[in-house]
């Protein structure tokens, strides 16, 4: 039982620390982790695999 309570406490603290931005900011939210939402990667010409697959199928080069 002691191990279970300790585990729940550690998980609760972790969740609170992960959500701290959302809790204390007016419009707090997690930034998107998707490649297509990252301006720096788009600038370098890096796309997500779904977009690459879609372009390859359109060009007839999907194998």
TIKEZA-110181 format. One record per residue: residue number from 1; residue in one letter; x, y, z of N, C-alpha, C in turn. Coordinates in nm, 3 decimals. Each point is the difference from the previous one (the first is absolute). Example, Ala and Ser with C-alpha at 12.3 -4.5 7.8 and 13.67 -1.06 7.14 Angstrom:
BEGIN
+-----+----+---------+---------+---------+---------+---------+---------+---------+---------+---------+
|   i | aa |    n.px |    n.py |    n.pz |   ca.px |   ca.py |   ca.pz |    c.px |    c.py |    c.pz |
+-----+----+---------+---------+---------+---------+---------+---------+---------+---------+---------+
|   1 |  A |   1.319 |  -0.569 |   0.780 |  -0.089 |   0.119 |   0.000 |   0.090 |   0.120 |   0.000 |
|   2 |  S |  -0.035 |   0.105 |  -0.072 |   0.082 |   0.119 |   0.006 |  -0.077 |   0.109 |   0.073 |
+-----+----+---------+---------+---------+---------+---------+---------+---------+---------+---------+
This chain:
BEGIN
+-----+----+---------+---------+---------+---------+---------+---------+---------+---------+---------+
|   i | aa |    n.px |    n.py |    n.pz |   ca.px |   ca.py |   ca.pz |    c.px |    c.py |    c.pz |
+-----+----+---------+---------+---------+---------+---------+---------+---------+---------+---------+
|   1 |  X |   0.083 |  -0.119 |   0.000 |  -0.083 |   0.119 |   0.000 |   0.088 |   0.126 |   0.000 |
|   2 |  X |   0.110 |  -0.006 |   0.072 |   0.091 |   0.114 |   0.007 |   0.058 |   0.032 |  -0.137 |
|   3 |  X |   0.035 |  -0.102 |  -0.076 |   0.054 |   0.017 |  -0.134 |  -0.105 |   0.060 |  -0.094 |
|   4 |  X |  -0.124 |  -0.044 |   0.013 |  -0.109 |   0.051 |  -0.083 |  -0.023 |   0.148 |   0.026 |
|   5 |  X |  -0.005 |   0.040 |   0.125 |  -0.022 |   0.139 |   0.036 |   0.116 |   0.087 |  -0.050 |
|   6 |  X |   0.121 |  -0.049 |   0.014 |   0.116 |   0.073 |  -0.049 |  -0.004 |   0.014 |  -0.152 |
|   7 |  X |  -0.041 |  -0.103 |  -0.069 |  -0.010 |   0.005 |  -0.146 |  -0.105 |   0.101 |  -0.044 |
|   8 |  X |  -0.114 |  -0.001 |   0.065 |  -0.107 |   0.095 |  -0.034 |   0.046 |   0.143 |   0.028 |
|   9 |  X |   0.071 |   0.020 |   0.108 |   0.052 |   0.133 |   0.034 |   0.100 |   0.048 |  -0.106 |
|  10 |  X |   0.088 |  -0.086 |  -0.044 |   0.098 |   0.036 |  -0.103 |  -0.070 |   0.034 |  -0.131 |
|  11 |  X |  -0.100 |  -0.077 |  -0.038 |  -0.075 |   0.026 |  -0.123 |  -0.075 |   0.131 |   0.011 |
|  12 |  X |  -0.061 |   0.029 |   0.115 |  -0.074 |   0.124 |   0.019 |   0.093 |   0.121 |  -0.010 |
|  13 |  X |   0.115 |  -0.007 |   0.060 |   0.097 |   0.109 |  -0.008 |   0.047 |   0.020 |  -0.144 |
|  14 |  X |   0.024 |  -0.109 |  -0.070 |   0.044 |   0.009 |  -0.139 |  -0.106 |   0.066 |  -0.088 |
|  15 |  X |  -0.126 |  -0.040 |   0.018 |  -0.108 |   0.059 |  -0.078 |  -0.016 |   0.148 |   0.031 |
|  16 |  X |   0.014 |   0.039 |   0.125 |  -0.010 |   0.141 |   0.038 |   0.113 |   0.080 |  -0.064 |
|  17 |  X |   0.120 |  -0.053 |  -0.002 |   0.113 |   0.071 |  -0.060 |  -0.015 |   0.009 |  -0.152 |
|  18 |  X |  -0.053 |  -0.103 |  -0.063 |  -0.023 |   0.004 |  -0.144 |  -0.108 |   0.101 |  -0.038 |
|  19 |  X |  -0.099 |   0.014 |   0.085 |  -0.111 |   0.089 |  -0.029 |   0.015 |   0.140 |   0.056 |
|  20 |  X |   0.116 |   0.033 |   0.054 |   0.018 |   0.129 |   0.066 |  -0.024 |   0.117 |  -0.096 |
|  21 |  X |   0.041 |  -0.014 |  -0.124 |  -0.022 |   0.106 |  -0.099 |  -0.149 |   0.019 |  -0.025 |
|  22 |  X |  -0.073 |  -0.107 |  -0.007 |  -0.143 |   0.008 |  -0.025 |  -0.074 |   0.056 |   0.120 |
|  23 |  X |   0.048 |  -0.027 |   0.119 |  -0.070 |   0.043 |   0.120 |   0.019 |   0.148 |   0.031 |
|  24 |  X |   0.117 |   0.054 |  -0.024 |   0.031 |   0.135 |   0.045 |   0.003 |   0.106 |  -0.108 |
|  25 |  X |  -0.022 |  -0.035 |  -0.123 |  -0.008 |   0.097 |  -0.108 |  -0.144 |   0.013 |  -0.045 |
|  26 |  X |  -0.036 |   0.119 |  -0.045 |  -0.137 |   0.023 |  -0.042 |  -0.037 |  -0.087 |  -0.120 |
|  27 |  X |   0.085 |  -0.002 |  -0.102 |  -0.026 |  -0.082 |  -0.118 |   0.105 |  -0.111 |  -0.010 |
|  28 |  X |   0.036 |  -0.057 |   0.112 |   0.105 |  -0.102 |   0.002 |  -0.044 |  -0.127 |  -0.071 |
|  29 |  X |   0.089 |  -0.053 |  -0.079 |  -0.025 |  -0.127 |  -0.068 |   0.134 |  -0.057 |  -0.044 |
|  30 |  X |   0.003 |  -0.127 |  -0.027 |   0.121 |  -0.065 |  -0.049 |   0.017 |   0.033 |  -0.147 |
|  31 |  X |   0.121 |   0.028 |  -0.040 |   0.025 |   0.027 |  -0.141 |  -0.010 |  -0.131 |  -0.078 |
|  32 |  X |  -0.031 |   0.013 |  -0.126 |  -0.015 |  -0.118 |  -0.084 |   0.135 |  -0.066 |  -0.023 |
|  33 |  X |   0.002 |  -0.131 |   0.002 |   0.122 |  -0.075 |  -0.021 |   0.007 |  -0.061 |  -0.140 |
|  34 |  X |  -0.096 |   0.035 |  -0.086 |  -0.003 |  -0.053 |  -0.135 |   0.099 |   0.074 |  -0.089 |
|  35 |  X |   0.059 |  -0.069 |  -0.092 |   0.099 |   0.058 |  -0.090 |  -0.062 |   0.109 |  -0.087 |
|  36 |  X |  -0.122 |  -0.021 |  -0.047 |  -0.059 |   0.098 |  -0.090 |  -0.036 |   0.131 |   0.070 |
|  37 |  X |   0.002 |   0.004 |   0.132 |  -0.026 |   0.124 |   0.074 |   0.127 |   0.074 |   0.039 |
|  38 |  X |   0.116 |  -0.054 |  -0.033 |   0.127 |   0.060 |   0.037 |   0.054 |   0.083 |  -0.116 |
|  39 |  X |   0.005 |   0.132 |   0.018 |   0.042 |   0.090 |  -0.107 |   0.146 |  -0.022 |  -0.041 |
|  40 |  X |   0.087 |  -0.029 |   0.095 |   0.142 |  -0.020 |  -0.031 |   0.020 |  -0.122 |  -0.090 |
|  41 |  X |  -0.073 |  -0.107 |   0.025 |   0.012 |  -0.119 |  -0.084 |  -0.059 |   0.023 |  -0.139 |
|  42 |  X |  -0.111 |   0.071 |  -0.005 |  -0.059 |   0.032 |  -0.131 |   0.095 |   0.085 |  -0.082 |
|  43 |  X |   0.070 |   0.093 |   0.066 |   0.095 |   0.087 |  -0.068 |   0.115 |  -0.081 |  -0.062 |
|  44 |  X |   0.037 |  -0.109 |   0.065 |   0.107 |  -0.087 |  -0.050 |  -0.051 |  -0.102 |  -0.101 |
|  45 |  X |  -0.131 |  -0.002 |  -0.023 |  -0.056 |  -0.092 |  -0.097 |  -0.028 |  -0.139 |   0.055 |
|  46 |  X |  -0.007 |  -0.012 |   0.132 |  -0.027 |  -0.129 |   0.063 |  -0.150 |  -0.012 |   0.023 |
|  47 |  X |  -0.058 |  -0.110 |  -0.045 |  -0.144 |  -0.022 |   0.012 |  -0.025 |  -0.130 |   0.074 |
|  48 |  X |  -0.122 |  -0.015 |   0.049 |  -0.034 |  -0.125 |   0.068 |  -0.018 |  -0.111 |  -0.104 |
|  49 |  X |   0.006 |  -0.122 |   0.045 |  -0.005 |  -0.115 |  -0.090 |  -0.135 |  -0.010 |  -0.071 |
|  50 |  X |  -0.105 |   0.047 |   0.063 |  -0.133 |  -0.006 |  -0.064 |  -0.003 |   0.094 |  -0.120 |
|  51 |  X |   0.056 |   0.121 |   0.017 |   0.005 |   0.093 |  -0.112 |   0.091 |  -0.050 |  -0.111 |
|  52 |  X |   0.111 |  -0.062 |   0.037 |   0.092 |  -0.055 |  -0.101 |  -0.067 |  -0.114 |  -0.076 |
|  53 |  X |  -0.074 |  -0.083 |   0.071 |  -0.069 |  -0.111 |  -0.065 |  -0.108 |   0.052 |  -0.094 |
|  54 |  X |  -0.073 |   0.101 |   0.043 |  -0.105 |   0.058 |  -0.082 |   0.059 |   0.060 |  -0.129 |
|  55 |  X |   0.114 |   0.070 |   0.011 |   0.065 |   0.059 |  -0.117 |   0.053 |  -0.109 |  -0.093 |
|  56 |  X |   0.055 |  -0.107 |   0.056 |   0.053 |  -0.109 |  -0.082 |  -0.111 |  -0.071 |  -0.074 |
|  57 |  X |  -0.113 |  -0.020 |   0.064 |  -0.113 |  -0.065 |  -0.066 |  -0.055 |   0.086 |  -0.113 |
|  58 |  X |  -0.003 |   0.131 |   0.025 |  -0.049 |   0.093 |  -0.101 |   0.093 |   0.001 |  -0.122 |
|  59 |  X |   0.130 |  -0.010 |   0.023 |   0.099 |   0.000 |  -0.108 |   0.018 |  -0.138 |  -0.063 |
|  60 |  X |  -0.064 |  -0.103 |   0.056 |   0.010 |  -0.135 |  -0.055 |   0.132 |  -0.066 |   0.035 |
|  61 |  X |   0.067 |   0.044 |   0.106 |   0.130 |  -0.055 |   0.038 |  -0.006 |  -0.076 |   0.132 |
|  62 |  X |  -0.118 |  -0.037 |   0.043 |  -0.012 |  -0.075 |   0.126 |   0.023 |  -0.148 |  -0.030 |
|  63 |  X |   0.094 |  -0.061 |   0.068 |   0.031 |  -0.141 |  -0.023 |  -0.034 |  -0.079 |   0.122 |
+-----+----+---------+---------+---------+---------+---------+---------+---------+---------+---------+
